[in-house]
Amino acid sequence: MTVRVVVADDQQLVREGLAALLDLLPDVTVVGLAADGARALALAAEHEPDVVLMDLRMPVLDGIAATAQLRDRHPGVAVVVLTTYADDESIAGALAAGARGYLTKDAGRAEIGMALRAAVTGHALLDPIVAARVARSFTGAPAVRADLPDGLTRREAEVLGRIALGRTNVEIAAELHIAEATVKTHINNAFAKIGVRNRTEAASYAARHRLP
């Protein structure tokens, strides 16, 4: 499978350099270059790429707004953020908008390639710094919420919270002292209740609602 990518970055040198870098990957093809979020949307409509590699700080339409509009207009197009910024506001905004991956510009070709492939299959790859910030955002959150949204049970909320921390099903099972099959059941039930399709969307939901 060849991953078709649009690169969106307001710096010409960066986007052209990324295109050259990605073209060295045998299973990645760059189909368009955008200098802002609005152009990225237009190229997505024109070329129907698998992934948009999205910078956040761009003119006309920034990366977070462009990601949200892509999610609504072209739900089949995944977004992987590649940015200089790893602050809490940028990370939360991008994940809430629907980004399936978040890397900083320290990432190398192999890591970017892994994030693109993961996004196509509905999985997420977060930069370690980003993953650590997401984990810290849950520090101090209440262990149990009396006002859980969408009819979630306490255990379903706990499972979603750990998905947001990047835990695997095996790790969740160990932390909650339940069977892995039980974790899968909670995930399926929770996904149906909150209307998400994958772990990235579930993590964004958990972050927005500060689930335990």
QUIKA-V470398 format. One record per residue. N is the residue number from 1. RES is the residue in one letter. PHI is phi in whole degrees, -180 to 180 (NA if undefined). PSI is psi in whole degrees, -180 to 180 (NA if undefined). Layout:
n = {N,N}
res = {RES,RES}
phi = {PHI,PHI}
psi = {PSI,PSI}
This chain:
n = {1,2,3,4,5,6,7,8,9,10,11,12,13,14,15,16,17,18,19,20,21,22,23,24,25,26,27,28,29,30,31,32,33,34,35,36,37,38,39,40,41,42,43,44,45,46,47,48,49,50,51,52,53,54,55,56,57,58,59,60,61,62,63,64,65,66,67,68,69,70,71,72,73,74,75,76,77,78,79,80,81,82,83,84,85,86,87,88,89,90,91,92,93,94,95,96,97,98,99,100,101,102,103,104,105,106,107,108,109,110,111,112,113,114,115,116,117,118,119,120,121,122,123,124,125,126,127,128,129,130,131,132,133,134,135,136,137,138,139,140,141,142,143,144,145,146,147,148,149,150,151,152,153,154,155,156,157,158,159,160,161,162,163,164,165,166,167,168,169,170,171,172,173,174,175,176,177,178,179,180,181,182,183,184,185,186,187,188,189,190,191,192,193,194,195,196,197,198,199,200,201,202,203,204,205,206,207,208,209,210,211,212}
res = {M,T,V,R,V,V,V,A,D,D,Q,Q,L,V,R,E,G,L,A,A,L,L,D,L,L,P,D,V,T,V,V,G,L,A,A,D,G,A,R,A,L,A,L,A,A,E,H,E,P,D,V,V,L,M,D,L,R,M,P,V,L,D,G,I,A,A,T,A,Q,L,R,D,R,H,P,G,V,A,V,V,V,L,T,T,Y,A,D,D,E,S,I,A,G,A,L,A,A,G,A,R,G,Y,L,T,K,D,A,G,R,A,E,I,G,M,A,L,R,A,A,V,T,G,H,A,L,L,D,P,I,V,A,A,R,V,A,R,S,F,T,G,A,P,A,V,R,A,D,L,P,D,G,L,T,R,R,E,A,E,V,L,G,R,I,A,L,G,R,T,N,V,E,I,A,A,E,L,H,I,A,E,A,T,V,K,T,H,I,N,N,A,F,A,K,I,G,V,R,N,R,T,E,A,A,S,Y,A,A,R,H,R,L,P}
phi = {NA,-99,-89,-95,-128,-104,-102,-119,-157,-77,-97,-58,-62,-68,-68,-70,-66,-64,-61,-64,-66,-70,-67,-79,-84,-66,-111,-126,-128,-86,-107,-173,-125,-126,-95,-159,-66,-64,-67,-61,-63,-64,-68,-64,-68,-77,-105,48,-72,-79,-142,-108,-89,-113,-77,-96,-93,-139,-75,68,-145,-76,-66,-67,-64,-65,-63,-63,-70,-62,-58,-78,-88,-135,-63,-81,-97,-84,-123,-116,-81,-132,-146,-79,-96,-131,-82,-59,-64,-65,-64,-62,-63,-67,-68,-66,-73,118,-62,-99,-163,-146,-123,-94,-76,-81,-65,-94,-58,-63,-67,-63,-59,-62,-66,-64,-65,-63,-62,-63,-91,86,-103,-120,-130,-110,-56,-54,-63,-66,-59,-66,-67,-61,-62,-65,-65,-93,-64,88,-70,-63,-69,-134,-111,-80,-114,-64,-80,57,73,-67,-82,-58,-68,-62,-64,-64,-66,-62,-60,-75,-61,-64,-86,86,-75,-82,-61,-64,-66,-63,-59,-67,-68,-95,59,-132,-75,-61,-62,-68,-59,-62,-64,-62,-63,-60,-66,-66,-60,-65,-69,-97,73,-113,-112,-152,-70,-66,-64,-65,-64,-63,-61,-62,-66,-63,-97,50,-75,-71}
psi = {132,129,120,127,138,131,124,114,138,-11,119,-43,-40,-49,-36,-36,-40,-41,-44,-38,-46,-31,-14,-14,129,-22,18,134,126,122,-5,153,132,139,-5,171,-35,-41,-35,-41,-42,-42,-34,-41,-36,-44,-14,60,168,-37,144,123,108,124,161,-47,98,155,173,-62,120,172,-36,-46,-40,-38,-45,-41,-36,-43,-40,-41,-35,71,-17,-8,120,157,130,122,134,109,165,-22,131,35,161,-41,-44,-44,-50,-41,-44,-45,-39,-32,-16,9,139,2,155,112,152,167,7,-10,146,177,-45,-43,-41,-43,-42,-41,-40,-45,-40,-42,-40,-34,7,9,170,147,120,140,141,-38,-42,-45,-40,-39,-40,-43,-44,-27,-18,-6,129,-4,147,142,-33,136,133,-19,50,137,160,26,19,142,165,-43,-40,-40,-39,-40,-44,-40,-38,-30,-41,-25,0,15,145,169,-38,-44,-39,-44,-43,-42,-36,-2,46,168,152,-37,-35,-38,-46,-38,-45,-41,-48,-43,-44,-43,-41,-39,-41,-4,40,162,-16,176,-30,-45,-37,-40,-41,-42,-47,-38,-42,-38,2,55,151,NA}
